[in-house]
Amino acid sequence: MNQLFQHRLDNYLNILNRDMAILAADPECPPELWDFFEEIAMLAVRLWNVGNEPFTHHGVELVQQLNGAVNQRYALLLRLAFF
């Protein structure tokens, strides 16, 4: 896997792990937030799978789309959870 994508994926997973621990401590955490965590985790797994494939033009485009999807959902998750 490209080291840049590996680094990004590791960052996503570490941040999700940290924020998940914070939200898990909150008994009033709405179920919608857990749905976002699941969706982001599924996108991260897809990003991992695609990133391990040989890169073609389409593969690079797909990784960029997945990266954008993770960023958008994570930004929304942060707004809903912490602001």
BELHUVEN-V120031 format. One record per residue. N is the residue number from 0. D_CENTER is the distance of its C-alpha to the mean C-alpha in Angstrom with 1 decimal. Layout:
n=<N:N>
d_center=<D_CENTER:D_CENTER>
This chain:
n=<0:1:2:3:4:5:6:7:8:9:10:11:12:13:14:15:16:17:18:19:20:21:22:23:24:25:26:27:28:29:30:31:32:33:34:35:36:37:38:39:40:41:42:43:44:45:46:47:48:49:50:51:52:53:54:55:56:57:58:59:60:61:62:63:64:65:66:67:68:69:70:71:72:73:74:75:76:77:78:79:80:81:82>
d_center=<17.0:17.2:16.9:15.0:12.1:12.5:12.5:9.4:7.5:9.6:9.0:5.3:6.8:9.8:8.9:7.3:10.6:12.7:11.8:12.1:15.5:16.6:16.0:17.5:20.6:21.1:23.2:22.8:19.1:18.9:17.6:15.6:13.2:12.8:12.2:9.3:7.8:9.0:7.7:4.0:5.4:7.6:5.8:4.8:8.4:9.7:8.7:10.5:13.3:13.9:13.8:16.5:18.7:21.4:20.6:22.5:22.4:20.6:18.1:17.3:17.1:14.7:12.3:12.7:12.2:8.8:7.9:9.5:8.1:4.5:6.9:9.2:7.6:6.5:10.1:11.6:10.4:12.0:15.0:15.6:15.3:17.0:19.2>
